[in-house]
């Protein structure tokens, strides 16, 4: 991976020194939302966009009920097969442990991925603690200047997702334009009543917005939103075929790409 000098991926002291590398500001972005709102799609596409800009980025896939790692690209495109569970099973994790369990993509040297493997679930490995989740997130911050976290929807029993929402610098809250999404947040947000939960770092996002869903309708259902991610048939086909790291090239994806760029600029500053 093409990680910046003096990171934990630095190979040695004999590499070309001397030109100072400007540090990136970076940040941790958590993507959370109602079931079926497109959390994984948005998280993967944001991580890919950062990698395409030659920004070192770590993508953390938290879902242990339905592991997302097998859904984002064909297994043949990954350099190795490792699991997030192998990290959380260790009582105290080191930077080296996190680094050695990351999955890399053969064509994307700026992207590293952590997630559960196909066939695994939350009972495959021993239970982990809040402290372990914090150590993992802290380790990922050291690993890459940008960290994108795909959180699970149900945070009551999902320690990693809940901690990520607390620890992240920014949170995208995705919702479909329907009353089910409103009901979901009404039931889940009280679980995050904590001094670490900063409402000011949240960005409400209307997701899968179809052409017939006018702005007035979105406003009535969701209230004021910061971003609107439009529906794209090409994007849906990539999701269904497990190929979310592919490029979006069709005309119907143009507005999605444009809004993704706006999120990168306004939320992550790049």
MIMARTOR-267506 format. One line per field, with one value per residue: x negated, y negated, z of N, C-alpha, C in turn; residue in one letter. Coordinates in nm, 2 decimals, always signed. Example, Ala and Ser with C-alpha at 12.3 -4.5 7.8 and 13.67 -1.06 7.14 Angstrom:
2
nxx	[-1.32:-1.28]
nyy	[+0.57:+0.22]
nzz	[+0.78:+0.71]
caxx	[-1.23:-1.37]
cayy	[+0.45:+0.11]
cazz	[+0.78:+0.71]
cxx	[-1.32:-1.29]
cyy	[+0.33:+0.00]
czz	[+0.78:+0.79]
type	[A:S]
This chain:
270
nxx	[-0.08:-0.04:-0.13:-0.18:-0.50:-0.68:-0.46:-0.30:-0.35:-0.59:-0.89:-1.16:-1.46:-1.61:-1.48:-1.42:-1.47:-1.41:-1.26:-1.01:-0.70:-0.38:-0.15:+0.17:+0.50:+0.72:+0.95:+1.22:+1.50:+1.82:+2.07:+2.41:+2.74:+3.09:+3.23:+3.16:+3.10:+2.88:+2.63:+2.39:+2.33:+2.29:+2.07:+1.87:+1.84:+1.76:+1.51:+1.38:+1.37:+1.20:+0.97:+0.93:+0.85:+0.60:+0.57:+0.49:+0.69:+0.88:+1.13:+1.38:+1.59:+1.86:+2.08:+2.18:+2.38:+2.48:+2.22:+2.04:+1.81:+1.78:+1.95:+1.87:+1.68:+1.55:+1.40:+1.16:+1.03:+0.91:+0.62:+0.58:+0.73:+0.87:+1.00:+1.20:+1.29:+1.07:+0.91:+1.06:+1.09:+0.86:+0.74:+0.60:+0.51:+0.26:+0.08:-0.05:+0.10:+0.35:+0.27:+0.17:+0.40:+0.55:+0.72:+0.62:+0.67:+0.62:+0.60:+0.61:+0.41:+0.43:+0.62:+0.74:+0.91:+1.13:+1.33:+1.59:+1.57:+1.72:+1.98:+1.92:+2.03:+2.16:+2.12:+1.91:+1.66:+1.50:+1.68:+1.64:+1.51:+1.60:+1.37:+1.19:+1.30:+1.26:+0.98:+0.93:+1.04:+0.87:+0.63:+0.68:+0.69:+0.42:+0.32:+0.42:+0.48:+0.75:+1.05:+1.32:+1.62:+1.85:+2.14:+2.34:+2.70:+2.85:+2.78:+2.80:+2.70:+2.46:+2.16:+1.92:+2.02:+2.17:+1.97:+1.81:+1.98:+1.98:+1.70:+1.63:+1.53:+1.71:+2.05:+2.26:+2.60:+2.81:+3.12:+3.41:+3.67:+3.92:+4.17:+4.10:+3.82:+3.81:+3.94:+3.75:+3.52:+3.63:+3.66:+3.39:+3.21:+3.24:+3.07:+2.82:+2.78:+2.56:+2.27:+2.06:+2.18:+2.23:+2.44:+2.39:+2.20:+2.33:+2.47:+2.75:+2.88:+3.06:+3.14:+3.12:+3.30:+3.56:+3.66:+3.93:+3.97:+4.02:+3.87:+4.03:+4.17:+3.97:+3.88:+4.11:+4.11:+3.85:+3.74:+3.51:+3.23:+2.89:+2.76:+2.85:+2.87:+2.91:+3.12:+2.97:+2.97:+2.75:+2.59:+2.74:+2.73:+2.46:+2.44:+2.61:+2.47:+2.24:+2.02:+1.92:+1.69:+1.64:+1.61:+1.84:+2.01:+2.23:+2.49:+2.70:+2.59:+2.46:+2.56:+2.54:+2.26:+2.19:+2.30:+2.17:+1.91:+1.95:+2.00:+1.75:+1.60:+1.73:+1.75:+1.52:+1.32:+1.18]
nyy	[+0.12:-0.23:-0.40:-0.70:-0.84:-0.75:-0.64:-0.34:-0.17:-0.23:-0.14:-0.15:-0.33:-0.41:-0.49:-0.75:-1.04:-1.30:-1.49:-1.68:-1.55:-1.66:-1.65:-1.49:-1.61:-1.45:-1.22:-1.05:-0.90:-0.80:-0.60:-0.56:-0.43:-0.38:-0.04:+0.09:-0.15:-0.20:-0.22:-0.07:-0.08:-0.36:-0.40:-0.24:-0.35:-0.61:-0.55:-0.44:-0.66:-0.83:-0.67:-0.67:-0.93:-0.91:-0.91:-0.77:-0.53:-0.36:-0.11:-0.02:+0.25:+0.30:+0.48:+0.77:+0.95:+0.98:+1.03:+0.79:+0.78:+0.99:+0.88:+0.66:+0.68:+0.91:+1.21:+1.28:+1.04:+0.95:+0.94:+1.11:+1.33:+1.24:+1.17:+0.94:+1.04:+1.18:+0.99:+0.86:+1.07:+1.08:+0.99:+0.74:+0.52:+0.46:+0.22:+0.36:+0.60:+0.52:+0.41:+0.64:+0.79:+0.66:+0.64:+0.62:+0.46:+0.57:+0.39:+0.14:-0.04:-0.23:-0.17:+0.01:+0.28:+0.39:+0.65:+0.89:+1.23:+1.43:+1.64:+1.62:+1.50:+1.30:+1.48:+1.64:+1.57:+1.50:+1.29:+0.93:+0.63:+0.28:+0.14:+0.28:+0.22:-0.06:-0.06:+0.06:-0.13:-0.35:-0.24:-0.22:-0.49:-0.55:-0.40:-0.49:-0.81:-0.87:-0.73:-0.52:-0.42:-0.16:-0.14:+0.09:+0.12:+0.18:+0.08:+0.15:+0.39:+0.39:+0.33:+0.23:+0.07:-0.12:-0.24:-0.35:-0.55:-0.72:-0.79:-0.89:-1.15:-1.27:-1.20:-1.04:-1.02:-0.81:-0.79:-0.64:-0.79:-0.76:-0.67:-0.46:-0.48:-0.71:-0.62:-0.43:-0.58:-0.72:-0.52:-0.43:-0.64:-0.73:-0.55:-0.65:-0.85:-1.02:-1.18:-1.18:-1.17:-1.37:-1.59:-1.78:-1.70:-1.54:-1.46:-1.47:-1.26:-1.20:-0.91:-0.70:-0.84:-0.88:-1.00:-1.08:-1.16:-1.44:-1.74:-1.86:-1.65:-1.50:-1.67:-1.68:-1.42:-1.36:-1.60:-1.87:-1.81:-1.74:-1.63:-1.47:-1.16:-1.03:-0.77:-0.51:-0.30:-0.17:-0.16:+0.00:+0.24:+0.30:+0.34:+0.56:+0.75:+0.77:+0.60:+0.34:+0.19:+0.12:-0.11:-0.39:-0.45:-0.50:-0.72:-0.76:-0.76:-0.99:-1.21:-1.10:-1.06:-1.32:-1.42:-1.27:-1.36:-1.61:-1.55:-1.46:-1.69:-1.88:-1.75:-1.59:-1.75:-1.72]
nzz	[+0.00:-0.06:+0.16:+0.36:+0.44:+0.74:+0.85:+0.99:+0.79:+0.69:+0.53:+0.59:+0.69:+0.47:+0.25:+0.00:+0.14:+0.23:+0.12:+0.24:+0.34:+0.31:+0.57:+0.57:+0.65:+0.69:+0.86:+1.04:+0.92:+0.98:+0.85:+0.88:+0.92:+0.84:+0.80:+0.48:+0.36:+0.21:+0.32:+0.31:+0.04:+0.01:+0.18:+0.07:-0.18:-0.12:+0.01:-0.21:-0.38:-0.24:-0.25:-0.53:-0.55:-0.47:-0.19:+0.11:+0.25:+0.50:+0.50:+0.71:+0.77:+0.95:+0.99:+1.13:+1.12:+0.86:+0.67:+0.49:+0.34:+0.14:-0.05:-0.18:-0.38:-0.63:-0.49:-0.62:-0.67:-0.44:-0.24:-0.03:+0.22:+0.50:+0.83:+1.01:+1.26:+1.35:+1.46:+1.66:+1.83:+1.99:+2.31:+2.36:+2.12:+1.88:+1.67:+1.47:+1.46:+1.36:+1.11:+0.98:+0.95:+0.77:+0.46:+0.13:-0.20:-0.53:-0.74:-0.62:-0.46:-0.26:-0.09:+0.20:+0.36:+0.61:+0.74:+0.81:+0.71:+0.45:+0.56:+0.82:+1.15:+1.43:+1.63:+1.57:+1.67:+1.99:+2.23:+2.22:+2.37:+2.46:+2.49:+2.33:+2.08:+2.07:+2.07:+1.82:+1.64:+1.70:+1.62:+1.34:+1.27:+1.29:+1.10:+0.85:+0.70:+0.63:+0.74:+0.68:+0.80:+0.78:+0.93:+1.12:+1.12:+1.35:+1.66:+1.92:+2.01:+1.89:+1.94:+1.81:+1.60:+1.75:+1.90:+1.70:+1.60:+1.81:+1.82:+1.57:+1.35:+1.19:+1.09:+0.87:+0.83:+0.69:+0.53:+0.39:+0.19:+0.36:+0.60:+0.76:+0.79:+0.94:+1.17:+1.25:+1.33:+1.54:+1.73:+1.76:+1.81:+2.08:+2.21:+2.19:+2.36:+2.51:+2.65:+2.46:+2.22:+1.96:+1.83:+1.64:+1.46:+1.28:+0.96:+0.79:+0.55:+0.26:+0.10:-0.19:-0.36:-0.57:-0.90:-0.89:-0.63:-0.49:-0.37:-0.18:-0.07:+0.04:+0.24:+0.41:+0.51:+0.61:+0.70:+0.72:+0.50:+0.45:+0.23:-0.08:-0.20:-0.51:-0.66:-0.86:-1.13:-1.23:-1.01:-0.84:-0.97:-0.95:-0.68:-0.65:-0.79:-0.65:-0.68:-0.60:-0.60:-0.86:-1.13:-1.18:-1.46:-1.62:-1.76:-1.58:-1.34:-1.29:-1.13:-0.88:-0.85:-0.85:-0.62:-0.43:-0.46:-0.35:-0.09:-0.01:-0.04:+0.14:+0.38:+0.43:+0.33:+0.08]
caxx	[+0.00:-0.12:-0.10:-0.27:-0.63:-0.67:-0.34:-0.34:-0.38:-0.72:-0.97:-1.29:-1.52:-1.69:-1.40:-1.44:-1.44:-1.45:-1.16:-0.91:-0.57:-0.28:-0.05:+0.31:+0.58:+0.79:+1.06:+1.30:+1.64:+1.91:+2.20:+2.51:+2.88:+3.20:+3.21:+3.19:+3.09:+2.77:+2.51:+2.27:+2.31:+2.23:+1.94:+1.77:+1.82:+1.68:+1.38:+1.32:+1.34:+1.08:+0.85:+0.91:+0.78:+0.47:+0.57:+0.49:+0.81:+0.92:+1.27:+1.42:+1.73:+1.89:+2.19:+2.15:+2.50:+2.47:+2.09:+2.04:+1.68:+1.80:+2.05:+1.82:+1.60:+1.52:+1.29:+1.04:+0.97:+0.85:+0.49:+0.58:+0.86:+0.86:+1.13:+1.21:+1.30:+0.94:+0.86:+1.14:+1.07:+0.74:+0.78:+0.54:+0.46:+0.14:+0.09:-0.09:+0.21:+0.44:+0.21:+0.15:+0.53:+0.62:+0.74:+0.59:+0.72:+0.51:+0.59:+0.63:+0.31:+0.45:+0.74:+0.74:+1.04:+1.15:+1.47:+1.61:+1.57:+1.84:+2.01:+1.90:+2.13:+2.11:+2.08:+1.79:+1.54:+1.54:+1.73:+1.53:+1.55:+1.60:+1.23:+1.13:+1.35:+1.19:+0.84:+0.93:+1.06:+0.75:+0.53:+0.71:+0.65:+0.28:+0.30:+0.45:+0.54:+0.89:+1.12:+1.47:+1.68:+1.99:+2.20:+2.47:+2.82:+2.90:+2.66:+2.82:+2.61:+2.34:+2.06:+1.83:+2.09:+2.20:+1.85:+1.77:+2.07:+1.93:+1.56:+1.60:+1.53:+1.84:+2.15:+2.36:+2.72:+2.88:+3.25:+3.50:+3.78:+4.04:+4.20:+4.02:+3.69:+3.84:+3.96:+3.62:+3.44:+3.70:+3.63:+3.25:+3.14:+3.23:+2.97:+2.70:+2.78:+2.43:+2.19:+1.98:+2.27:+2.23:+2.54:+2.34:+2.12:+2.41:+2.52:+2.87:+2.87:+3.17:+3.08:+3.21:+3.40:+3.61:+3.71:+4.07:+3.98:+4.00:+3.81:+4.13:+4.20:+3.85:+3.88:+4.21:+4.08:+3.72:+3.70:+3.40:+3.12:+2.76:+2.72:+2.95:+2.81:+3.02:+3.12:+2.90:+2.99:+2.62:+2.54:+2.82:+2.68:+2.33:+2.47:+2.67:+2.37:+2.12:+1.91:+1.93:+1.56:+1.63:+1.64:+1.97:+1.98:+2.35:+2.54:+2.79:+2.51:+2.39:+2.60:+2.49:+2.12:+2.17:+2.33:+2.06:+1.80:+1.99:+1.98:+1.61:+1.55:+1.78:+1.74:+1.38:+1.23:+1.09]
cayy	[+0.00:-0.35:-0.48:-0.81:-0.81:-0.75:-0.56:-0.21:-0.09:-0.27:-0.02:-0.17:-0.47:-0.44:-0.54:-0.89:-1.12:-1.43:-1.58:-1.67:-1.52:-1.74:-1.56:-1.51:-1.63:-1.32:-1.21:-0.93:-0.92:-0.69:-0.60:-0.49:-0.47:-0.28:+0.08:+0.08:-0.29:-0.22:-0.25:+0.00:-0.14:-0.49:-0.39:-0.18:-0.45:-0.71:-0.50:-0.42:-0.79:-0.87:-0.59:-0.72:-1.06:-0.88:-0.93:-0.64:-0.51:-0.23:-0.09:+0.08:+0.30:+0.35:+0.57:+0.91:+1.04:+1.01:+0.97:+0.71:+0.80:+1.07:+0.81:+0.53:+0.71:+1.05:+1.25:+1.29:+0.91:+0.92:+1.00:+1.22:+1.35:+1.22:+1.14:+0.85:+1.12:+1.22:+0.88:+0.84:+1.19:+1.06:+0.90:+0.61:+0.53:+0.38:+0.17:+0.47:+0.70:+0.46:+0.40:+0.78:+0.85:+0.59:+0.70:+0.52:+0.49:+0.59:+0.27:+0.02:-0.03:-0.33:-0.12:+0.13:+0.31:+0.48:+0.69:+1.03:+1.32:+1.50:+1.75:+1.58:+1.42:+1.25:+1.59:+1.71:+1.53:+1.46:+1.15:+0.83:+0.52:+0.15:+0.10:+0.33:+0.14:-0.19:-0.03:+0.09:-0.26:-0.43:-0.18:-0.25:-0.63:-0.55:-0.32:-0.57:-0.94:-0.86:-0.60:-0.52:-0.31:-0.12:-0.09:+0.17:+0.04:+0.20:+0.05:+0.19:+0.50:+0.38:+0.24:+0.16:-0.04:-0.23:-0.31:-0.43:-0.66:-0.81:-0.83:-0.94:-1.30:-1.31:-1.09:-1.05:-0.95:-0.78:-0.75:-0.65:-0.89:-0.69:-0.68:-0.35:-0.53:-0.80:-0.53:-0.36:-0.68:-0.75:-0.41:-0.40:-0.76:-0.74:-0.46:-0.72:-0.97:-1.01:-1.30:-1.17:-1.18:-1.51:-1.60:-1.88:-1.63:-1.46:-1.51:-1.39:-1.23:-1.13:-0.81:-0.63:-0.94:-0.86:-1.13:-1.13:-1.20:-1.58:-1.80:-1.89:-1.52:-1.46:-1.76:-1.64:-1.30:-1.36:-1.73:-1.93:-1.72:-1.81:-1.57:-1.38:-1.06:-0.98:-0.63:-0.48:-0.16:-0.11:-0.14:+0.11:+0.36:+0.33:+0.39:+0.70:+0.84:+0.77:+0.53:+0.20:+0.12:+0.09:-0.25:-0.43:-0.51:-0.53:-0.86:-0.77:-0.77:-1.12:-1.29:-1.03:-1.09:-1.47:-1.44:-1.20:-1.46:-1.72:-1.50:-1.45:-1.82:-1.95:-1.67:-1.55:-1.85:-1.68]
cazz	[+0.00:-0.08:+0.28:+0.37:+0.51:+0.89:+0.90:+1.04:+0.67:+0.64:+0.52:+0.65:+0.69:+0.35:+0.14:-0.03:+0.26:+0.25:+0.08:+0.35:+0.29:+0.39:+0.63:+0.53:+0.77:+0.71:+0.95:+1.05:+0.88:+1.01:+0.77:+0.95:+0.87:+0.86:+0.71:+0.34:+0.31:+0.12:+0.40:+0.26:-0.09:+0.02:+0.25:-0.02:-0.29:-0.06:+0.02:-0.34:-0.43:-0.18:-0.31:-0.66:-0.54:-0.41:-0.05:+0.18:+0.33:+0.55:+0.50:+0.81:+0.75:+1.09:+1.00:+1.16:+1.09:+0.71:+0.64:+0.37:+0.26:+0.01:-0.13:-0.24:-0.50:-0.64:-0.41:-0.69:-0.68:-0.32:-0.23:+0.07:+0.28:+0.64:+0.89:+1.12:+1.38:+1.40:+1.54:+1.78:+1.92:+2.07:+2.42:+2.34:+1.98:+1.84:+1.53:+1.38:+1.44:+1.27:+0.98:+0.93:+0.92:+0.66:+0.32:+0.02:-0.33:-0.62:-0.83:-0.55:-0.35:-0.16:-0.01:+0.28:+0.40:+0.72:+0.75:+0.84:+0.59:+0.41:+0.64:+0.96:+1.22:+1.56:+1.73:+1.52:+1.75:+2.13:+2.25:+2.24:+2.46:+2.41:+2.49:+2.21:+1.97:+2.07:+2.03:+1.68:+1.57:+1.72:+1.53:+1.21:+1.25:+1.27:+0.97:+0.73:+0.74:+0.62:+0.78:+0.65:+0.88:+0.74:+1.06:+1.12:+1.15:+1.49:+1.74:+2.06:+2.04:+1.80:+2.01:+1.72:+1.53:+1.84:+1.94:+1.58:+1.59:+1.91:+1.80:+1.44:+1.34:+1.12:+1.08:+0.77:+0.87:+0.57:+0.54:+0.27:+0.21:+0.40:+0.74:+0.83:+0.83:+1.05:+1.29:+1.29:+1.40:+1.66:+1.82:+1.78:+1.85:+2.23:+2.25:+2.18:+2.45:+2.58:+2.63:+2.35:+2.10:+1.92:+1.72:+1.54:+1.36:+1.19:+0.84:+0.74:+0.40:+0.19:+0.01:-0.29:-0.39:-0.70:-0.96:-0.85:-0.49:-0.50:-0.25:-0.07:-0.01:+0.13:+0.35:+0.50:+0.57:+0.68:+0.75:+0.64:+0.48:+0.40:+0.10:-0.14:-0.29:-0.60:-0.71:-0.99:-1.17:-1.24:-0.87:-0.78:-1.04:-0.89:-0.55:-0.66:-0.84:-0.56:-0.75:-0.57:-0.63:-1.00:-1.16:-1.22:-1.59:-1.69:-1.74:-1.47:-1.21:-1.29:-1.02:-0.76:-0.84:-0.82:-0.47:-0.36:-0.46:-0.26:+0.05:+0.01:-0.02:+0.25:+0.51:+0.45:+0.29:-0.02]
cxx	[-0.09:-0.10:-0.21:-0.39:-0.60:-0.54:-0.39:-0.38:-0.52:-0.82:-1.11:-1.35:-1.59:-1.61:-1.43:-1.40:-1.39:-1.35:-1.04:-0.78:-0.47:-0.17:+0.09:+0.39:+0.66:+0.91:+1.13:+1.44:+1.72:+2.03:+2.30:+2.65:+2.97:+3.17:+3.25:+3.17:+2.97:+2.64:+2.38:+2.23:+2.24:+2.09:+1.84:+1.74:+1.74:+1.53:+1.31:+1.29:+1.22:+0.96:+0.82:+0.83:+0.64:+0.46:+0.57:+0.61:+0.83:+1.07:+1.31:+1.57:+1.77:+2.00:+2.14:+2.27:+2.50:+2.34:+2.09:+1.92:+1.71:+1.89:+1.99:+1.74:+1.58:+1.40:+1.16:+0.97:+0.90:+0.72:+0.49:+0.72:+0.84:+0.99:+1.11:+1.22:+1.17:+0.87:+0.93:+1.14:+0.95:+0.77:+0.72:+0.47:+0.35:+0.16:+0.05:+0.02:+0.31:+0.39:+0.21:+0.29:+0.61:+0.62:+0.71:+0.65:+0.61:+0.49:+0.60:+0.53:+0.33:+0.57:+0.71:+0.87:+1.04:+1.30:+1.47:+1.62:+1.70:+1.86:+1.99:+2.02:+2.08:+2.08:+1.96:+1.67:+1.59:+1.60:+1.62:+1.59:+1.55:+1.45:+1.16:+1.17:+1.28:+1.04:+0.83:+0.94:+0.93:+0.64:+0.55:+0.67:+0.50:+0.24:+0.32:+0.51:+0.69:+0.95:+1.27:+1.52:+1.83:+2.05:+2.32:+2.58:+2.86:+2.79:+2.68:+2.72:+2.48:+2.25:+1.98:+1.90:+2.12:+2.08:+1.80:+1.85:+2.02:+1.79:+1.54:+1.60:+1.65:+1.92:+2.24:+2.48:+2.81:+3.02:+3.32:+3.61:+3.91:+4.05:+4.13:+3.89:+3.70:+3.86:+3.84:+3.54:+3.50:+3.67:+3.48:+3.17:+3.13:+3.12:+2.83:+2.69:+2.66:+2.35:+2.10:+2.05:+2.29:+2.32:+2.48:+2.25:+2.20:+2.46:+2.64:+2.87:+3.00:+3.11:+3.18:+3.32:+3.44:+3.66:+3.84:+4.08:+3.93:+3.94:+3.91:+4.17:+4.09:+3.85:+3.99:+4.18:+3.95:+3.68:+3.58:+3.28:+3.01:+2.73:+2.84:+2.88:+2.91:+3.01:+3.05:+2.92:+2.85:+2.56:+2.61:+2.76:+2.54:+2.35:+2.52:+2.56:+2.24:+2.00:+1.91:+1.80:+1.54:+1.66:+1.79:+1.96:+2.11:+2.41:+2.63:+2.72:+2.44:+2.43:+2.55:+2.34:+2.10:+2.20:+2.22:+1.94:+1.83:+1.97:+1.83:+1.55:+1.60:+1.76:+1.59:+1.28:+1.14:+1.17]
cyy	[-0.12:-0.45:-0.59:-0.77:-0.83:-0.70:-0.42:-0.12:-0.13:-0.16:-0.03:-0.31:-0.50:-0.48:-0.69:-0.99:-1.25:-1.54:-1.57:-1.64:-1.59:-1.64:-1.60:-1.53:-1.51:-1.33:-1.08:-0.96:-0.79:-0.70:-0.50:-0.52:-0.35:-0.16:+0.05:-0.06:-0.31:-0.26:-0.19:-0.06:-0.28:-0.49:-0.34:-0.28:-0.56:-0.67:-0.48:-0.56:-0.85:-0.80:-0.64:-0.85:-1.04:-0.92:-0.79:-0.63:-0.37:-0.22:+0.02:+0.12:+0.37:+0.46:+0.71:+1.01:+1.08:+0.95:+0.91:+0.73:+0.88:+0.99:+0.70:+0.56:+0.86:+1.09:+1.25:+1.15:+0.87:+1.00:+1.12:+1.23:+1.35:+1.16:+1.03:+0.92:+1.16:+1.11:+0.86:+0.96:+1.18:+0.96:+0.76:+0.61:+0.43:+0.32:+0.28:+0.57:+0.64:+0.46:+0.54:+0.84:+0.77:+0.66:+0.59:+0.56:+0.48:+0.46:+0.14:+0.01:-0.13:-0.28:+0.01:+0.15:+0.41:+0.52:+0.84:+1.11:+1.38:+1.62:+1.73:+1.50:+1.37:+1.35:+1.67:+1.69:+1.50:+1.32:+1.05:+0.71:+0.38:+0.10:+0.15:+0.26:+0.01:-0.17:-0.01:-0.04:-0.35:-0.37:-0.21:-0.40:-0.64:-0.49:-0.41:-0.70:-0.95:-0.73:-0.62:-0.40:-0.28:-0.06:+0.00:+0.08:+0.05:+0.19:+0.10:+0.30:+0.50:+0.28:+0.16:+0.04:-0.16:-0.31:-0.40:-0.55:-0.77:-0.87:-0.90:-1.10:-1.35:-1.19:-1.13:-0.96:-0.93:-0.74:-0.74:-0.74:-0.82:-0.70:-0.57:-0.40:-0.63:-0.73:-0.47:-0.46:-0.71:-0.64:-0.39:-0.52:-0.77:-0.65:-0.53:-0.84:-0.96:-1.14:-1.30:-1.18:-1.33:-1.53:-1.70:-1.82:-1.54:-1.53:-1.42:-1.38:-1.15:-1.04:-0.74:-0.71:-0.91:-0.99:-1.18:-1.18:-1.35:-1.63:-1.82:-1.76:-1.48:-1.54:-1.72:-1.52:-1.30:-1.49:-1.78:-1.83:-1.79:-1.76:-1.48:-1.29:-1.00:-0.83:-0.62:-0.34:-0.10:-0.07:-0.02:+0.24:+0.40:+0.39:+0.54:+0.80:+0.85:+0.71:+0.38:+0.12:+0.09:-0.06:-0.27:-0.51:-0.55:-0.67:-0.87:-0.78:-0.91:-1.20:-1.23:-1.07:-1.24:-1.49:-1.38:-1.30:-1.57:-1.68:-1.50:-1.59:-1.89:-1.88:-1.64:-1.64:-1.81:-1.66]
czz	[+0.00:+0.04:+0.30:+0.46:+0.66:+0.94:+0.94:+0.92:+0.62:+0.64:+0.58:+0.63:+0.56:+0.23:+0.12:+0.08:+0.23:+0.20:+0.18:+0.28:+0.38:+0.44:+0.59:+0.66:+0.80:+0.80:+0.94:+1.02:+0.90:+0.92:+0.84:+0.90:+0.89:+0.77:+0.57:+0.28:+0.22:+0.19:+0.34:+0.12:-0.08:+0.08:+0.15:-0.13:-0.24:-0.04:-0.11:-0.40:-0.37:-0.23:-0.45:-0.66:-0.48:-0.26:+0.02:+0.27:+0.37:+0.56:+0.60:+0.79:+0.88:+1.10:+1.02:+1.14:+0.95:+0.67:+0.50:+0.28:+0.14:-0.09:-0.21:-0.37:-0.51:-0.56:-0.48:-0.70:-0.55:-0.30:-0.13:+0.13:+0.44:+0.70:+1.00:+1.26:+1.44:+1.48:+1.67:+1.88:+2.02:+2.18:+2.40:+2.21:+1.96:+1.70:+1.43:+1.35:+1.34:+1.13:+0.91:+0.89:+0.82:+0.53:+0.22:-0.11:-0.43:-0.71:-0.76:-0.43:-0.24:-0.06:+0.07:+0.34:+0.52:+0.73:+0.78:+0.71:+0.57:+0.51:+0.79:+1.02:+1.35:+1.66:+1.68:+1.61:+1.90:+2.13:+2.27:+2.32:+2.39:+2.40:+2.37:+2.08:+1.96:+2.02:+1.88:+1.60:+1.58:+1.63:+1.39:+1.18:+1.23:+1.14:+0.85:+0.77:+0.72:+0.66:+0.75:+0.71:+0.83:+0.86:+1.03:+1.16:+1.30:+1.59:+1.89:+2.10:+1.95:+1.85:+1.91:+1.65:+1.62:+1.88:+1.82:+1.57:+1.70:+1.88:+1.67:+1.45:+1.28:+1.10:+0.97:+0.82:+0.75:+0.61:+0.41:+0.30:+0.24:+0.55:+0.82:+0.87:+0.94:+1.18:+1.34:+1.37:+1.53:+1.77:+1.85:+1.84:+2.01:+2.28:+2.26:+2.26:+2.54:+2.56:+2.51:+2.21:+2.06:+1.80:+1.61:+1.44:+1.27:+1.07:+0.79:+0.59:+0.36:+0.09:-0.08:-0.34:-0.54:-0.76:-0.92:-0.71:-0.49:-0.37:-0.14:+0.00:+0.09:+0.25:+0.45:+0.57:+0.66:+0.74:+0.67:+0.63:+0.42:+0.26:+0.05:-0.24:-0.38:-0.63:-0.84:-1.02:-1.18:-1.11:-0.81:-0.85:-0.98:-0.76:-0.56:-0.71:-0.76:-0.62:-0.73:-0.58:-0.77:-1.02:-1.20:-1.35:-1.67:-1.66:-1.62:-1.34:-1.20:-1.17:-0.89:-0.74:-0.80:-0.67:-0.39:-0.35:-0.36:-0.12:+0.08:+0.04:+0.11:+0.38:+0.53:+0.40:+0.18:-0.15]
type	[X:X:X:X:X:X:X:X:X:X:X:X:X:X:X:X:X:X:X:X:X:X:X:X:X:X:X:X:X:X:X:X:X:X:X:X:X:X:X:X:X:X:X:X:X:X:X:X:X:X:X:X:X:X:X:X:X:X:X:X:X:X:X:X:X:X:X:X:X:X:X:X:X:X:X:X:X:X:X:X:X:X:X:X:X:X:X:X:X:X:X:X:X:X:X:X:X:X:X:X:X:X:X:X:X:X:X:X:X:X:X:X:X:X:X:X:X:X:X:X:X:X:X:X:X:X:X:X:X:X:X:X:X:X:X:X:X:X:X:X:X:X:X:X:X:X:X:X:X:X:X:X:X:X:X:X:X:X:X:X:X:X:X:X:X:X:X:X:X:X:X:X:X:X:X:X:X:X:X:X:X:X:X:X:X:X:X:X:X:X:X:X:X:X:X:X:X:X:X:X:X:X:X:X:X:X:X:X:X:X:X:X:X:X:X:X:X:X:X:X:X:X:X:X:X:X:X:X:X:X:X:X:X:X:X:X:X:X:X:X:X:X:X:X:X:X:X:X:X:X:X:X:X:X:X:X:X:X:X:X:X:X:X:X:X:X:X:X:X:X]
